[in-house]
């Protein structure tokens, strides 16, 4: 017997989802670039089988990155090592997102230093991580956005466009979670240890900076990860 066609409401819903996915994919490709999207997709495919046994994570950091330096890249290595060792996680990818010129020009002027353009800072990040399969730049803030965007909005944009409902990777990789990556000093200054809303991993050295954050680590569990850059510290969650 003939198979009945799906009802109009179901067709409309499916078409709506398809349009949302196309829009998200278009935005993501514009902001990240085809090469970065290809790297991310390759990493997602390579780690897909791990989704059943570990939490897959993508890390996003922001900041002037004027210029990017080795400490920025090292922060990703520390966070990845601790998360995979102590949080049963697989860090699939990391994105460094240089901030908008509106913020960087003003910040550098106060310091009496020159500011490289957003496009230039994105290019410097790509050079810095060339050859690293799991790291790349996002041009969302520096080039794609028309205004300065705060870090929590940046994380939400990447999470929704990539893995949220209607996101370009949602169907195959909807289990992936996006975390904000920052230093312990930034986490304390912005009060990230006092709020539960923004999933984040913060990196710092053993001492005063991280001591104040340990209570938040214990309170928020899987929403606030503290990675201590100390080989003897096993208290990361």
C-alpha positions in Angstrom: 0.0 0.0 0.0 1.1 3.6 -0.6 2.8 5.4 2.2 0.8 8.4 3.4 2.6 11.7 2.9 3.5 13.6 6.1 1.0 16.2 7.3 1.5 19.8 6.2 2.5 20.9 9.7 5.3 18.3 9.8 6.5 19.5 6.4 6.5 23.1 7.4 8.4 22.3 10.6 11.0 20.4 8.7 11.4 23.2 6.1 11.8 25.7 9.0 14.5 23.6 10.5 16.3 23.3 7.2 16.1 27.1 6.7 17.5 27.7 10.2 20.3 25.3 9.6 21.2 26.9 6.3 21.2 30.4 7.9 23.3 29.2 10.8 25.8 27.5 8.4 26.0 30.6 6.3 26.7 32.8 9.4 29.2 30.3 10.7 31.1 30.0 7.4 31.3 33.8 7.1 32.5 34.3 10.7 34.9 31.3 10.9 35.9 30.8 7.3 35.7 27.7 5.1 39.2 26.4 6.2 38.3 26.7 9.9 34.9 25.1 9.5 36.6 22.2 7.6 39.1 21.7 10.4 36.3 21.7 13.0 34.2 19.3 11.0 37.1 16.9 10.6 37.7 17.0 14.4 34.0 16.4 15.1 34.0 13.4 12.7 37.1 12.0 14.3 35.7 12.2 17.8 32.1 11.2 17.1 32.5 7.7 18.4 33.7 9.1 21.8 30.3 10.9 22.3 28.9 7.8 24.0 31.6 7.6 26.7 32.9 11.2 27.2 31.7 14.8 27.1 32.8 16.5 23.9 33.8 20.1 24.4 34.7 23.1 22.3 36.6 25.9 24.0 36.3 29.6 23.0 38.5 32.4 24.3 38.2 36.1 23.6 40.4 39.2 24.1 42.4 41.8 22.3 45.0 39.3 21.1 47.1 42.3 20.1 49.1 40.4 19.4 48.4 36.7 20.1 51.3 35.1 22.0 52.4 31.7 23.3 50.6 32.1 26.6 47.3 32.3 24.8 47.9 29.0 23.0 49.4 27.4 26.2 46.2 28.2 28.1 44.3 25.9 25.7 46.9 23.1 26.3 46.5 23.4 30.0 42.7 23.4 29.9 42.6 20.5 27.5 45.0 18.4 29.6 43.1 19.0 32.8 39.6 18.5 31.3 40.5 15.2 29.6 42.3 14.0 32.7 39.8 14.9 35.4 36.5 15.7 33.8 36.0 12.7 31.5 35.9 15.1 28.6 37.3 15.2 25.0 38.3 18.7 23.9 37.4 18.6 20.2 38.4 22.1 19.2 39.5 25.5 20.4 38.7 28.9 18.9 40.6 32.1 19.6 38.3 35.1 18.9 40.0 38.5 18.7 37.8 41.3 20.0 36.2 44.0 17.9 38.3 47.1 16.9 35.9 49.3 19.0 37.3 47.7 22.2 40.9 47.1 21.1 41.6 50.6 19.7 40.3 52.2 22.9 42.2 49.8 25.2 45.5 50.2 23.3 45.1 54.0 23.2 44.8 54.0 27.0 48.1 52.0 27.2 49.8 54.2 24.6 50.2 51.3 22.2 49.2 50.7 18.6 46.2 48.5 17.7 46.4 46.1 14.8 43.2 45.8 12.8 40.7 43.0 13.5 41.5 41.3 10.2 45.2 41.4 11.0 44.8 40.0 14.5 42.7 37.1 13.1 45.5 36.4 10.6 48.1 36.5 13.4 46.1 33.9 15.3 45.9 31.6 12.2 49.7 31.9 11.8 50.2 31.1 15.5 48.2 27.9 15.4 49.1 26.8 11.9 49.7 23.0 12.0 47.6 22.5 15.2 44.7 20.4 14.1 42.4 21.3 17.0 43.0 25.1 17.2 42.0 28.0 14.9 40.7 31.6 14.8 37.2 32.9 14.8 36.6 36.2 13.0 33.1 36.6 14.5 34.0 39.5 16.8 36.9 41.1 14.9 35.4 41.1 11.4 31.9 39.7 11.2 30.2 41.6 14.1 29.3 45.3 13.6 29.9 46.2 17.2 31.9 45.2 20.3 30.4 41.9 21.7 30.9 40.9 25.3 32.5 37.5 26.0 29.2 35.8 27.2 27.5 36.8 23.9 30.5 35.5 21.9 30.2 32.1 23.6 26.5 31.9 23.1 26.8 32.9 19.4 29.3 30.0 18.7 27.2 27.6 20.8 23.9 28.4 19.0 25.2 28.7 15.4 27.3 25.5 15.6 25.5 23.1 18.0 22.3 24.6 19.2 18.8 24.0 17.8 19.1 24.7 14.1 22.9 24.9 14.3 24.9 23.8 11.4 26.3 20.7 13.3 23.3 20.1 15.5 22.0 17.0 13.8 25.2 15.0 13.9 27.0 16.6 16.8 24.3 18.1 19.1 26.0 16.6 22.1 29.0 19.0 21.9 29.1 21.7 24.6 30.8 25.1 24.2 32.8 26.5 27.2 34.3 29.9 27.7 38.1 29.7 28.4 39.8 32.4 30.4 42.5 33.1 32.9 41.8 33.0 36.7 42.4 36.8 37.0 39.7 37.5 34.4 37.3 35.0 36.1 37.7 36.8 39.4 37.5 40.3 38.0 34.2 39.5 36.1 32.7 37.4 39.0 32.4 34.3 36.9 32.8 32.2 40.0 29.6 33.8 41.4 27.3 33.0 38.5 26.1 29.7 37.1 24.8 30.8 33.7 28.0 30.8 31.7 29.8 27.4 31.3 33.5 28.1 31.6 36.9 26.7 32.3 39.4 29.0 33.9 43.2 28.5 34.0 45.6 29.8 36.6 48.6 29.0 38.7 48.3 27.5 42.2 48.0 30.4 44.7 45.8 33.3 45.5 44.2 33.5 42.1 42.9 30.0 42.1 42.3 29.6 45.8 39.3 32.0 45.6 37.8 30.0 42.7 37.9 26.5 44.3 34.6 27.0 46.1 32.9 27.8 42.8 34.4 24.7 41.3 33.0 22.6 44.1 29.6 24.4 44.0 28.9 24.6 40.2 30.5 21.2 39.3 30.1 20.7 35.6 29.4 24.4 34.9 32.7 25.8 36.3 36.0 24.0 35.7 39.2 25.1 37.3 42.4 24.0 35.6 45.4 24.7 37.8 48.7 25.0 35.9 50.5 22.9 38.3 51.6 19.3 37.6 51.1 18.3 41.2 47.5 19.5 41.5 44.9 16.8 40.9 41.9 18.9 42.1 40.6 20.0 38.7 37.0 19.4 37.9 
